[in-house]
Every structure is written in C-alpha cells, then in structure tokens.
Amino acid sequence: MVVGHARIDDGERASRLGQLQSLLELMRPAVQADGGDLVLVAADVEAGTVEVQLQGACSSCAISSATLQGGVERILKERLPWITEVSGGVTEDTDFYESAALGQGGYVPRF
C-alpha cells in the first residue's frame, strides 16, 4: 500500500511523465542559450517528486541554484499541479566546448 498519495493507473502515469518531459523540453532552450543544459534525472509521478540537473556552463554560474529553485521548480509546480517536490543540482560532466556549442545552437558530433 502506498502511503501519503493516491495510486494512479498506468495511463495517468504515462500522461504525467509525458507532460513533464514536454515541459522540460520547452524550458531547455533558455538554459542552453547560456551554455548549459537541463536534464531529467528521476521522476516519481505518483509521489510527485522530480529530480533535475543543470549541466555545462551552469556549473560555473553564480545563480544556478536560483535558476533551479526560482525558475525550474516554480514553473514545474505551477504548470503540473501533481508535482510536490523538485530537487536537483549542478554537474560539471558536460565538456566546456560542448556546453558552449549548445548555447550557440551548434552541432556537437558524438564519436
């Protein structure tokens, strides 16, 4: 038995995940314009918890935590009322040049 939230069926689970992914795809270009990226790490659409990660140039940006909490979290919670918690962080995994190319709309080949 799940405590603290109602169980949802597979159709609703898929719908919520699709809504979340679509909304993140709408937000990514704004982050990419500054040489970063926004990635979904994990989502429990039944519990309403989402984990995201800012990558690339975001790792050296002084306002990345504000972007995560004030921007990403606010937008997700406003547009998807089933979301109760957004967590995340910043990673330096993305190569600087790849990150810069994202911000300029450049193509970065994968070898």
C-alpha positions as a LaTeX table, in Angstrom:
\begin{tabular}{lrrr}
\hline
Residue & $x$ (\AA) & $y$ (\AA) & $z$ (\AA) \\
\hline
Met1 & 0.00 & 0.00 & 0.00 \\
Val2 & 1.23 & 3.47 & $-0.89$ \\
Val3 & 1.09 & 5.96 & 1.96 \\
Gly4 & 0.63 & 9.69 & 1.53 \\
His5 & $-0.72$ & 9.77 & $-2.02$ \\
Ala6 & $-3.33$ & 8.09 & $-4.15$ \\
Arg7 & $-2.38$ & 5.35 & $-6.55$ \\
Ile8 & $-2.69$ & 6.17 & $-10.22$ \\
Asp9 & $-3.16$ & 3.86 & $-13.18$ \\
Asp10 & $-0.63$ & 3.26 & $-15.95$ \\
Gly11 & $-2.39$ & 5.65 & $-18.33$ \\
Glu12 & $-2.22$ & 8.53 & $-15.84$ \\
Arg13 & 1.40 & 7.66 & $-15.00$ \\
Ala14 & 2.35 & 7.79 & $-18.70$ \\
Ser15 & 0.40 & 11.03 & $-19.17$ \\
Arg16 & 2.17 & 12.72 & $-16.27$ \\
Leu17 & 5.59 & 11.60 & $-17.46$ \\
Gly18 & 4.83 & 12.88 & $-20.96$ \\
Gln19 & 3.67 & 16.24 & $-19.60$ \\
Leu20 & 6.84 & 16.53 & $-17.51$ \\
Gln21 & 9.15 & 15.68 & $-20.40$ \\
Ser22 & 7.34 & 18.11 & $-22.73$ \\
Leu23 & 7.60 & 20.94 & $-20.21$ \\
Leu24 & 11.30 & 20.30 & $-19.62$ \\
Glu25 & 11.88 & 20.34 & $-23.39$ \\
Leu26 & 10.19 & 23.75 & $-23.53$ \\
Met27 & 12.49 & 25.07 & $-20.78$ \\
Arg28 & 15.77 & 23.61 & $-22.07$ \\
Pro29 & 16.43 & 26.19 & $-24.83$ \\
Ala30 & 16.53 & 29.01 & $-22.27$ \\
Val31 & 19.19 & 27.16 & $-20.26$ \\
Gln32 & 21.04 & 26.11 & $-23.42$ \\
Ala33 & 21.15 & 29.73 & $-24.59$ \\
Asp34 & 23.57 & 30.37 & $-21.72$ \\
Gly35 & 25.70 & 27.31 & $-22.48$ \\
Gly36 & 24.07 & 24.95 & $-20.03$ \\
Asp37 & 21.51 & 22.22 & $-20.16$ \\
Leu38 & 18.60 & 20.89 & $-18.10$ \\
Val39 & 18.28 & 17.12 & $-17.70$ \\
Leu40 & 15.64 & 14.97 & $-16.02$ \\
Val41 & 17.42 & 12.61 & $-13.62$ \\
Ala42 & 14.46 & 10.88 & $-11.98$ \\
Ala43 & 10.71 & 11.26 & $-11.59$ \\
Asp44 & 8.18 & 9.55 & $-9.37$ \\
Val45 & 4.99 & 10.81 & $-10.99$ \\
Glu46 & 2.85 & 9.01 & $-8.42$ \\
Ala47 & 4.54 & 10.68 & $-5.44$ \\
Gly48 & 5.01 & 13.95 & $-7.33$ \\
Thr49 & 8.78 & 14.12 & $-6.89$ \\
Val50 & 11.15 & 15.19 & $-9.65$ \\
Glu51 & 14.94 & 15.38 & $-9.75$ \\
Val52 & 16.65 & 17.51 & $-12.40$ \\
Gln53 & 20.22 & 18.51 & $-13.06$ \\
Leu54 & 21.78 & 21.62 & $-14.54$ \\
Gln55 & 24.83 & 20.87 & $-16.66$ \\
Gly56 & 27.56 & 22.61 & $-18.60$ \\
Ala57 & 28.14 & 26.32 & $-18.07$ \\
Cys58 & 25.63 & 26.18 & $-15.21$ \\
Ser59 & 28.36 & 24.63 & $-13.06$ \\
Ser60 & 30.26 & 27.92 & $-13.00$ \\
Cys61 & 27.21 & 30.19 & $-12.86$ \\
Ala62 & 26.64 & 32.04 & $-9.60$ \\
Ile63 & 22.85 & 31.93 & $-9.98$ \\
Ser64 & 22.38 & 28.28 & $-10.93$ \\
Ser65 & 20.76 & 27.40 & $-7.60$ \\
Ala66 & 18.37 & 30.34 & $-8.05$ \\
Thr67 & 17.62 & 29.14 & $-11.59$ \\
Leu68 & 16.88 & 25.68 & $-10.26$ \\
Gln69 & 14.65 & 26.78 & $-7.39$ \\
Gly70 & 13.22 & 30.08 & $-8.60$ \\
Gly71 & 12.80 & 29.11 & $-12.23$ \\
Val72 & 12.65 & 25.39 & $-12.87$ \\
Glu73 & 10.89 & 24.39 & $-9.64$ \\
Arg74 & 8.40 & 27.26 & $-9.82$ \\
Ile75 & 7.45 & 26.55 & $-13.43$ \\
Leu76 & 7.11 & 22.80 & $-12.89$ \\
Lys77 & 4.90 & 23.23 & $-9.82$ \\
Glu78 & 2.74 & 25.93 & $-11.43$ \\
Arg79 & 2.09 & 24.02 & $-14.64$ \\
Leu80 & 1.95 & 20.48 & $-13.26$ \\
Pro81 & $-0.03$ & 20.63 & $-10.00$ \\
Trp82 & 0.72 & 16.99 & $-9.17$ \\
Ile83 & 4.39 & 17.87 & $-8.57$ \\
Thr84 & 5.05 & 18.28 & $-4.85$ \\
Glu85 & 8.85 & 18.40 & $-4.73$ \\
Val86 & 11.64 & 19.34 & $-7.13$ \\
Ser87 & 15.23 & 18.58 & $-6.22$ \\
Gly88 & 18.44 & 18.69 & $-8.15$ \\
Gly89 & 21.86 & 20.06 & $-8.50$ \\
Val90 & 24.58 & 21.09 & $-10.87$ \\
Thr91 & 27.11 & 18.85 & $-12.58$ \\
Glu92 & 30.33 & 19.57 & $-14.41$ \\
Asp93 & 30.09 & 16.43 & $-16.56$ \\
Thr94 & 29.45 & 18.33 & $-19.78$ \\
Asp95 & 32.56 & 19.42 & $-21.65$ \\
Phe96 & 33.04 & 23.21 & $-21.79$ \\
Tyr97 & 33.14 & 23.31 & $-25.63$ \\
Glu98 & 30.10 & 21.06 & $-25.95$ \\
Ser99 & 28.27 & 23.27 & $-23.48$ \\
Ala100 & 29.24 & 26.42 & $-25.37$ \\
Ala101 & 28.05 & 24.87 & $-28.63$ \\
Leu102 & 24.67 & 24.14 & $-27.04$ \\
Gly103 & 24.35 & 27.81 & $-26.14$ \\
Gln104 & 25.04 & 28.83 & $-29.70$ \\
Gly105 & 22.77 & 26.20 & $-31.23$ \\
Gly106 & 25.82 & 24.41 & $-32.59$ \\
Tyr107 & 26.06 & 20.81 & $-33.63$ \\
Val108 & 28.31 & 18.70 & $-31.45$ \\
Pro109 & 29.13 & 15.35 & $-33.07$ \\
Arg110 & 29.39 & 12.24 & $-30.91$ \\
Phe111 & 32.20 & 9.85 & $-31.83$ \\
\hline
\end{tabular}
